[in-house]
Amino acid sequence: MKTVNLQVRINEDLKQEVSSILKTQGLSYTSMLDALFRQIIKEHRIPFAIALPTAPIDETPT
């Protein structure tokens, strides 16, 4: 199966925290995103609840 590159912008602290969690699970970003995308296709929805943040998020690109 042909693969493509996916580029995203994300808060550095958030990335570091997720990286630590994935490392303890023995997962890479690629394997985690592949599993997430497959679950979205299977369920035809985001497989978890998404709520609005209680505090404003600074989304200014760095």
TIMI-2910 file (N, C-alpha, C, CB; in pm, 1 decimal, decimal comma, always signed):
<rs>
+----------+----------+----------+----------+----------+----------+----------+----------+----------+----------+----------+----------+------+
!      n_x !      n_y !      n_z !     ca_x !     ca_y !     ca_z !      c_x !      c_y !      c_z !     cb_x !     cb_y !     cb_z ! resn !
+----------+----------+----------+----------+----------+----------+----------+----------+----------+----------+----------+----------+------+
!    +84,6 !   -117,6 !     +0,0 !     +0,0 !     +0,0 !     +0,0 !    +89,3 !   +124,1 !     +0,0 !    -96,3 !     -0,3 !   +122,3 !  Met !
!    +55,4 !   +218,8 !    -85,6 !   +130,7 !   +342,7 !    -95,4 !   +109,1 !   +426,9 !    +30,4 !    +89,5 !   +421,6 !   -221,6 !  Lys !
!   +214,9 !   +489,5 !    +79,2 !   +204,3 !   +576,4 !   +196,5 !   +231,1 !   +720,9 !   +155,9 !   +303,2 !   +531,7 !   +307,6 !  Thr !
!   +185,1 !   +814,0 !   +238,9 !   +207,0 !   +956,7 !   +216,8 !   +258,8 !  +1017,8 !   +346,1 !    +76,1 !  +1027,8 !   +169,5 !  Val !
!   +323,8 !  +1132,5 !   +333,8 !   +367,6 !  +1206,6 !   +451,7 !   +255,0 !  +1298,0 !   +497,0 !   +496,6 !  +1288,3 !   +422,1 !  Asn !
!   +241,4 !  +1313,5 !   +627,9 !   +140,7 !  +1400,6 !   +686,8 !   +214,0 !  +1496,6 !   +779,7 !    +29,7 !  +1318,4 !   +763,6 !  Leu !
!   +200,0 !  +1625,4 !   +754,9 !   +268,1 !  +1725,1 !   +836,0 !   +164,9 !  +1800,7 !   +918,5 !   +350,3 !  +1822,5 !   +747,5 !  Gln !
!   +188,5 !  +1811,0 !  +1050,2 !    +96,5 !  +1882,6 !  +1138,7 !   +173,9 !  +1978,3 !  +1227,9 !    +14,6 !  +1783,7 !  +1224,4 !  Val !
!   +105,9 !  +2080,5 !  +1274,3 !   +163,4 !  +2173,0 !  +1372,7 !    +95,3 !  +2144,5 !  +1505,7 !   +145,0 !  +2324,6 !  +1329,6 !  Arg !
!   +175,5 !  +2134,2 !  +1610,7 !   +120,9 !  +2102,9 !  +1742,1 !   +207,5 !  +2169,7 !  +1848,5 !   +113,7 !  +1948,7 !  +1764,7 !  Ile !
!   +146,6 !  +2203,4 !  +1960,4 !   +216,8 !  +2263,2 !  +2072,7 !   +331,4 !  +2172,2 !  +2116,1 !   +120,0 !  +2289,1 !  +2190,2 !  Asn !
!   +448,9 !  +2229,5 !  +2137,2 !   +568,0 !  +2151,3 !  +2170,8 !   +551,9 !  +2072,2 !  +2300,9 !   +688,2 !  +2243,0 !  +2181,8 !  Glu !
!   +493,2 !  +2133,5 !  +2403,5 !   +473,6 !  +2062,9 !  +2530,9 !   +378,2 !  +1944,7 !  +2514,3 !   +419,4 !  +2159,4 !  +2637,9 !  Asp !
!   +272,4 !  +1964,7 !  +2437,2 !   +176,8 !  +1857,7 !  +2410,5 !   +245,6 !  +1742,2 !  +2337,3 !    +57,7 !  +1910,8 !  +2327,7 !  Leu !
!   +328,2 !  +1775,5 !  +2239,3 !   +401,1 !  +1673,3 !  +2163,9 !   +492,4 !  +1593,3 !  +2255,7 !   +483,0 !  +1737,7 !  +2051,2 !  Lys !
!   +563,5 !  +1660,8 !  +2344,2 !   +654,8 !  +1591,7 !  +2435,4 !   +579,5 !  +1498,0 !  +2529,5 !   +735,4 !  +1693,3 !  +2516,7 !  Gln !
!   +466,2 !  +1543,5 !  +2580,2 !   +387,4 !  +1460,3 !  +2671,1 !   +334,0 !  +1335,9 !  +2599,4 !   +270,8 !  +1541,4 !  +2730,2 !  Glu !
!   +282,1 !  +1355,6 !  +2478,9 !   +232,5 !  +1241,6 !  +2400,6 !   +347,2 !  +1148,1 !  +2365,5 !   +161,6 !  +1289,8 !  +2272,0 !  Val !
!   +461,3 !  +1203,2 !  +2330,5 !   +578,3 !  +1121,7 !  +2297,1 !   +616,6 !  +1030,6 !  +2412,7 !   +696,7 !  +1210,9 !  +2259,7 !  Ser !
!   +614,7 !  +1083,2 !  +2534,2 !   +647,1 !  +1002,8 !  +2652,7 !   +547,8 !   +888,9 !  +2671,0 !   +649,2 !  +1090,9 !  +2778,2 !  Ser !
!   +420,5 !   +917,3 !  +2652,1 !   +316,8 !   +814,8 !  +2667,8 !   +331,3 !   +707,8 !  +2560,3 !   +176,1 !   +878,1 !  +2661,7 !  Ile !
!   +349,6 !   +750,4 !  +2435,0 !   +365,4 !   +653,7 !  +2326,4 !   +487,2 !   +564,8 !  +2348,9 !   +377,4 !   +726,0 !  +2192,2 !  Leu !
!   +595,7 !   +623,7 !  +2398,1 !   +718,1 !   +547,0 !  +2422,9 !   +692,7 !   +435,9 !  +2524,3 !   +830,6 !   +639,6 !  +2472,8 !  Lys !
!   +616,1 !   +465,0 !  +2630,3 !   +587,7 !   +361,4 !  +2731,1 !   +501,1 !   +250,0 !  +2673,9 !   +518,4 !   +423,2 !  +2853,1 !  Thr !
!   +425,7 !   +281,1 !  +2568,6 !   +338,9 !   +182,6 !  +2504,4 !   +408,9 !   +111,3 !  +2388,5 !   +211,9 !   +250,0 !  +2454,3 !  Gln !
!   +530,6 !   +154,7 !  +2357,6 !   +603,9 !    +95,2 !  +2246,2 !   +547,4 !   +133,6 !  +2110,5 !   +604,0 !    -54,0 !  +2259,4 !  Gly !
!   +487,6 !   +252,6 !  +2102,4 !   +424,5 !   +297,8 !  +1978,6 !   +496,7 !   +418,3 !  +1919,8 !   +278,1 !   +332,1 !  +2003,4 !  Leu !
!   +491,0 !   +429,5 !  +1788,9 !   +540,8 !   +547,3 !  +1718,9 !   +421,1 !   +636,6 !  +1685,4 !   +620,3 !   +507,5 !  +1589,3 !  Ser !
!   +449,8 !   +760,4 !  +1645,2 !   +341,3 !   +848,2 !  +1600,8 !   +270,1 !   +785,6 !  +1481,3 !   +395,5 !   +989,1 !  +1564,2 !  Tyr !
!   +346,6 !   +725,7 !  +1391,0 !   +288,4 !   +664,2 !  +1272,0 !   +192,4 !   +551,7 !  +1308,1 !   +398,1 !   +611,4 !  +1181,2 !  Thr !
!   +234,7 !   +461,7 !  +1396,9 !   +147,4 !   +349,4 !  +1433,0 !    +23,7 !   +397,2 !  +1508,6 !   +224,3 !   +247,2 !  +1517,8 !  Ser !
!    +39,8 !   +499,0 !  +1593,3 !    -74,0 !   +552,6 !  +1667,4 !   -174,0 !   +618,6 !  +1573,2 !    -26,7 !   +653,2 !  +1773,0 !  Met !
!   -125,2 !   +700,1 !  +1480,2 !   -215,3 !   +766,6 !  +1386,4 !   -280,1 !   +667,5 !  +1290,8 !   -140,3 !   +872,6 !  +1307,7 !  Leu !
!   -206,2 !   +565,9 !  +1248,6 !   -263,2 !   +462,6 !  +1162,6 !   -379,3 !   +393,1 !  +1234,4 !   -154,7 !   +359,5 !  +1121,9 !  Asp !
!   -358,8 !   +357,7 !  +1361,0 !   -464,5 !   +292,3 !  +1439,3 !   -584,8 !   +385,7 !  +1456,4 !   -410,4 !   +249,0 !  +1577,8 !  Ala !
!   -559,4 !   +512,9 !  +1484,5 !   -667,7 !   +610,5 !  +1499,7 !   -746,9 !   +625,2 !  +1370,4 !   -611,6 !   +746,6 !  +1542,5 !  Leu !
!   -677,8 !   +640,8 !  +1258,3 !   -745,5 !   +657,7 !  +1129,8 !   -828,3 !   +534,6 !  +1095,3 !   -643,4 !   +685,5 !  +1018,6 !  Phe !
!   -775,2 !   +415,3 !  +1121,7 !   -849,6 !   +291,8 !  +1093,5 !   -975,8 !   +282,2 !  +1181,0 !   -759,2 !   +168,3 !  +1116,8 !  Arg !
!   -964,2 !   +327,2 !  +1306,1 !  -1080,1 !   +325,0 !  +1395,7 !  -1186,0 !   +425,0 !  +1349,9 !  -1037,1 !   +355,8 !  +1540,2 !  Gln !
!  -1143,2 !   +541,2 !  +1302,8 !  -1237,3 !   +640,5 !  +1249,3 !  -1312,9 !   +582,3 !  +1130,3 !  -1163,0 !   +770,1 !  +1207,6 !  Ile !
!  -1242,0 !   +514,5 !  +1041,8 !  -1306,8 !   +451,8 !   +926,1 !  -1404,6 !   +344,4 !   +971,9 !  -1201,4 !   +390,9 !   +830,8 !  Ile !
!  -1362,6 !   +261,4 !  +1066,0 !  -1446,9 !   +151,3 !  +1114,5 !  -1576,1 !   +202,3 !  +1178,3 !  -1369,6 !    +66,4 !  +1215,5 !  Lys !
!  -1565,6 !   +306,2 !  +1262,0 !  -1680,6 !   +356,1 !  +1337,4 !  -1754,1 !   +470,9 !  +1268,6 !  -1635,7 !   +400,7 !  +1472,9 !  Glu !
!  -1692,4 !   +528,9 !  +1165,3 !  -1747,9 !   +645,9 !  +1096,6 !  -1769,6 !   +761,9 !  +1193,3 !  -1880,1 !   +609,6 !  +1028,0 !  His !
!  -1680,2 !   +774,4 !  +1288,6 !  -1684,6 !   +885,5 !  +1384,7 !  -1549,5 !   +893,7 !  +1455,0 !  -1801,0 !   +866,6 !  +1489,0 !  Arg !
!  -1526,5 !  +1003,4 !  +1525,7 !  -1408,6 !  +1015,2 !  +1611,2 !  -1432,9 !   +922,4 !  +1729,9 !  -1382,8 !  +1165,9 !  +1657,6 !  Ile !
!  -1340,4 !   +831,1 !  +1761,0 !  -1367,1 !   +728,2 !  +1862,5 !  -1352,9 !   +773,6 !  +2008,6 !  -1275,6 !   +614,0 !  +1839,8 !  Pro !
!  -1369,4 !   +901,5 !  +2032,8 !  -1367,2 !   +952,7 !  +2169,7 !  -1440,6 !  +1085,6 !  +2171,2 !  -1220,7 !   +968,5 !  +2223,0 !  Phe !
!  -1485,4 !  +1126,2 !  +2289,3 !  -1558,9 !  +1252,3 !  +2302,4 !  -1463,0 !  +1370,4 !  +2292,3 !  -1636,1 !  +1257,0 !  +2436,5 !  Ala !
!  -1506,6 !  +1472,5 !  +2223,4 !  -1429,3 !  +1595,6 !  +2213,5 !  -1514,1 !  +1706,4 !  +2274,1 !  -1389,3 !  +1628,1 !  +2064,4 !  Ile !
!  -1458,9 !  +1776,7 !  +2372,7 !  -1530,6 !  +1885,7 !  +2438,6 !  -1452,9 !  +2015,0 !  +2419,5 !  -1551,5 !  +1855,8 !  +2589,7 !  Ala !
!  -1523,7 !  +2124,9 !  +2422,4 !  -1457,3 !  +2253,8 !  +2413,1 !  -1373,3 !  +2276,5 !  +2537,7 !  -1559,8 !  +2367,5 !  +2394,9 !  Leu !
!  -1255,9 !  +2337,1 !  +2522,3 !  -1171,8 !  +2364,2 !  +2639,0 !  -1238,2 !  +2465,6 !  +2731,2 !  -1033,7 !  +2415,1 !  +2595,2 !  Pro !
!  -1209,1 !  +2455,6 !  +2860,0 !  -1266,3 !  +2549,4 !  +2956,1 !  -1189,9 !  +2681,1 !  +2957,1 !  -1266,8 !  +2488,4 !  +3095,8 !  Thr !
!  -1065,7 !  +2679,3 !  +2911,8 !   -984,4 !  +2800,3 !  +2904,4 !   -941,1 !  +2819,9 !  +2759,2 !   -860,0 !  +2791,6 !  +2999,8 !  Ala !
!   -922,2 !  +2944,9 !  +2716,5 !   -877,3 !  +2969,0 !  +2579,2 !   -743,0 !  +2900,3 !  +2552,2 !   -865,6 !  +3120,3 !  +2552,6 !  Pro !
!   -728,2 !  +2851,7 !  +2430,4 !   -603,4 !  +2788,2 !  +2388,7 !   -531,2 !  +2883,2 !  +2295,2 !   -629,1 !  +2650,3 !  +2319,8 !  Ile !
!   -403,5 !  +2905,9 !  +2320,0 !   -322,5 !  +2989,4 !  +2232,2 !   -284,4 !  +2906,2 !  +2110,9 !   -195,7 !  +3044,2 !  +2305,7 !  Asp !
!   -344,6 !  +2938,6 !  +1996,5 !   -317,3 !  +2863,0 !  +1874,6 !   -227,0 !  +2940,6 !  +1780,3 !   -447,2 !  +2827,3 !  +1804,2 !  Glu !
!   -153,5 !  +3037,1 !  +1832,7 !    -62,5 !  +3114,3 !  +1751,0 !    +53,9 !  +3026,1 !  +1708,2 !    -12,5 !  +3238,4 !  +1826,9 !  Thr !
!    +75,2 !  +3010,3 !  +1575,4 !   +188,4 !  +2927,3 !  +1531,0 !   +320,3 !  +2983,7 !  +1580,4 !   +190,6 !  +2916,3 !  +1378,0 !  Pro !
!   +411,3 !  +2894,1 !  +1612,8 !   +543,0 !  +2939,3 !  +1659,6 !   +642,1 !  +2938,1 !  +1547,5 !   +593,5 !  +2852,8 !  +1773,8 !  Thr !
+----------+----------+----------+----------+----------+----------+----------+----------+----------+----------+----------+----------+------+
</rs>
